[in-house]
Amino acid sequence: MSLFDRAVVAALPWVPRSLVRRFADPYIAGETLGDAMRTVEQLDRRGIRTTLDLLGEHIERIEQADAPRDGYLVALGEIGKSGLPATISVKLTQLGLYLDEDACYRNIRALVAEGQTLGVGVAIDMEESAVTTRTLSIFRRLRSEFDNVSTVLQAMLRRTVDDAVALGDLSPSIRVCKGIYVEPREIAYQGAEEVRTSYLETAKAVLDSGGFVAFATHDDVLVERCKGLIRERSLDASRFEFQMLLGVREELRDKTVAEGYPLRVYVPFGQEWYAYSVRRMRENPRVAGMVARAVLGLE
Ligand SMILES: Cc1cc2nc3c(=O)[nH]c(=O)nc-3n(C[C@H](O)[C@H](O)[C@H](O)COP(=O)(O)OP(=O)(O)OC[C@H]3O[C@@H](n4cnc5c(N)ncnc54)[C@H](O)[C@@H]3O)c2cc1C
């Protein structure tokens, strides 16, 4: 973590909301579902799939899970109506995972069931390591009933290759990412190359089980290695896609699409953009540094 990254985070409390908005702007579709659907349409015209993320995470009372659940239900309806290749991505803490696991399960099940009816996929995002086991067990339960549900494995966690192997009986659909949360050395790889190795091993384990892999990364080296893996295994396009975040490394995104690879963009939207942006940057100063460098044109 560089001095620059720390300085950006330290300055956050003094940065006016309007300026944070300018920083957040390229990464967020807007405050409303209408804004998000416009982005979905624009990207679709360029041959790019999407997944919608209604911003918001930890809640304090279980009733607060009703609004995001209902917001996602409306989003599923709009996606279904549009017929566009979009899915939703959901965080279980937003649906009450820390407060009432049964209620959280009912909430996520309602979304997956509605998605199944409408033919829309539901991805369960992966959050901090404290909820990895619970998230995977909820995914397992849902996957035994529905086939439109997927989840995420974080390559930085030392447990992840084993998790991928253990999920093998489900032939799951898995987004493989490095992991955005800062985790301790005892449970997480800290070196860039170790994380890349774990990333590819995880992807291979999912593919070995007959599953679908979403390669979520903007790391040039890793993107090339994933393409190598795709070639090596002569993978059919029904077995994988690339995924990138809205506003990040668009030149890499466009190059990957131009080469003919299927690609999905993660599209965050919603009124919680300020809390989301500040929280992300505080949690991981590296993200703050990357955003600041990108906005200031320093890379
Ligand atoms: C579609 C998608 C879904 C994700 N879902 C999850 C999830 O459920 N759980 C989870 O823990 N993590 C998730 N992540 C985040 C992921 O774990 C990484 O933190 C993030 O993608 C950065 O890792 P990287 O592989 O891009 O490589 P890095 O080496 O971190 O980044 C490579 C380059 O990409 C650029 N870059 C990367 N991220 C940003 C950014 N935010 N802003 C500006 N520039 C950036 C920088 O130029 C950087 O040098 C997701 C990522 C993607 C793309």
The ligand as a Tripos MOL2 file, in Angstrom:
@<TRIPOS>MOLECULE
LIG
   53    58     1     0     0
SMALL
NO_CHARGES

@<TRIPOS>ATOM
      1 C1        -17.0460   -7.9280  -12.4360 C.3       1 LIG1
      2 C2        -16.3390   -7.9110  -11.1300 C.ar      1 LIG1
      3 C3        -16.9930   -8.3500   -9.9950 C.ar      1 LIG1
      4 C4        -16.3250   -8.3720   -8.7600 C.ar      1 LIG1
      5 N1        -16.9550   -8.9160   -7.6690 N.ar      1 LIG1
      6 C5        -16.2680   -9.0340   -6.5170 C.ar      1 LIG1
      7 C6        -16.8290   -9.7110   -5.3940 C.ar      1 LIG1
      8 O1        -17.9470  -10.2320   -5.4270 O.2       1 LIG1
      9 N2        -16.0870   -9.7770   -4.2580 N.ar      1 LIG1
     10 C7        -14.8330   -9.2290   -4.1730 C.ar      1 LIG1
     11 O2        -14.2010   -9.3340   -3.1250 O.2       1 LIG1
     12 N3        -14.2970   -8.5680   -5.2130 N.ar      1 LIG1
     13 C8        -14.9720   -8.4680   -6.3750 C.ar      1 LIG1
     14 N4        -14.3950   -7.8270   -7.4430 N.ar      1 LIG1
     15 C9        -13.1700   -7.0220   -7.2370 C.3       1 LIG1
     16 C10       -11.9190   -7.8460   -7.4560 C.3       1 LIG1
     17 O3        -11.8190   -8.7880   -6.4120 O.3       1 LIG1
     18 C11       -10.6650   -6.9550   -7.4250 C.3       1 LIG1
     19 O4        -10.5600   -6.2590   -6.2470 O.3       1 LIG1
     20 C12       -10.6110   -5.9340   -8.5370 C.3       1 LIG1
     21 O5        -11.1760   -6.4290   -9.7090 O.3       1 LIG1
     22 C13        -9.1580   -5.5500   -8.8020 C.3       1 LIG1
     23 O6         -8.4090   -6.6970   -9.1510 O.3       1 LIG1
     24 P1         -7.8730   -6.9660  -10.6320 P.3       1 LIG1
     25 O7         -7.9800   -8.4220  -10.8970 O.co2     1 LIG1
     26 O8         -8.5960   -6.0990  -11.5800 O.co2     1 LIG1
     27 O9         -6.3250   -6.6660  -10.5640 O.3       1 LIG1
     28 P2         -5.5170   -5.4250  -10.0100 P.3       1 LIG1
     29 O10        -4.0990   -5.8040  -10.1460 O.co2     1 LIG1
     30 O11        -6.0170   -4.9990   -8.6760 O.co2     1 LIG1
     31 O12        -5.8900   -4.2800  -11.0380 O.3       1 LIG1
     32 C14        -5.3310   -4.2320  -12.3440 C.3       1 LIG1
     33 C15        -5.4770   -2.8060  -12.8500 C.3       1 LIG1
     34 O13        -6.8700   -2.5220  -13.0560 O.3       1 LIG1
     35 C16        -7.1660   -1.1840  -12.6490 C.3       1 LIG1
     36 N5         -8.1890   -1.2450  -11.5940 N.ar      1 LIG1
     37 C17        -8.6270   -2.3480  -10.9340 C.ar      1 LIG1
     38 N6         -9.6520   -2.0390  -10.1020 N.ar      1 LIG1
     39 C18        -9.8650   -0.7050  -10.2270 C.ar      1 LIG1
     40 C19       -10.7870    0.2250   -9.6440 C.ar      1 LIG1
     41 N7        -11.7010   -0.1640   -8.7420 N.pl3     1 LIG1
     42 N8        -10.7100    1.5380  -10.0240 N.ar      1 LIG1
     43 C20        -9.8020    1.9530  -10.9430 C.ar      1 LIG1
     44 N9         -8.9060    1.1080  -11.5320 N.ar      1 LIG1
     45 C21        -8.9360   -0.1910  -11.1870 C.ar      1 LIG1
     46 C22        -5.8890   -0.5660  -12.2140 C.3       1 LIG1
     47 O14        -5.3450    0.0740  -13.3460 O.3       1 LIG1
     48 C23        -5.0120   -1.7380  -11.8510 C.3       1 LIG1
     49 O15        -3.6560   -1.4720  -11.9850 O.3       1 LIG1
     50 C24       -15.0100   -7.8600   -8.6750 C.ar      1 LIG1
     51 C25       -14.3580   -7.4120   -9.8240 C.ar      1 LIG1
     52 C26       -14.9850   -7.4520  -11.0440 C.ar      1 LIG1
     53 C27       -14.2440   -7.0190  -12.2500 C.3       1 LIG1
@<TRIPOS>BOND
     1     1     2 1
     2     2     3 ar
     3     2    52 ar
     4     3     4 ar
     5     4     5 ar
     6     4    50 ar
     7     5     6 ar
     8     6     7 ar
     9     6    13 1
    10     7     8 2
    11     7     9 ar
    12     9    10 ar
    13    10    11 2
    14    10    12 ar
    15    12    13 ar
    16    13    14 ar
    17    14    15 1
    18    14    50 ar
    19    15    16 1
    20    16    17 1
    21    16    18 1
    22    18    19 1
    23    18    20 1
    24    20    21 1
    25    20    22 1
    26    22    23 1
    27    23    24 1
    28    24    25 2
    29    24    26 1
    30    24    27 1
    31    27    28 1
    32    28    29 2
    33    28    30 1
    34    28    31 1
    35    31    32 1
    36    32    33 1
    37    33    34 1
    38    33    48 1
    39    34    35 1
    40    35    36 1
    41    35    46 1
    42    36    37 ar
    43    36    45 ar
    44    37    38 ar
    45    38    39 ar
    46    39    40 ar
    47    39    45 ar
    48    40    41 1
    49    40    42 ar
    50    42    43 ar
    51    43    44 ar
    52    44    45 ar
    53    46    47 1
    54    46    48 1
    55    48    49 1
    56    50    51 ar
    57    51    52 ar
    58    52    53 1
@<TRIPOS>SUBSTRUCTURE
     1 LIG1         1 GROUP 0 **** ****
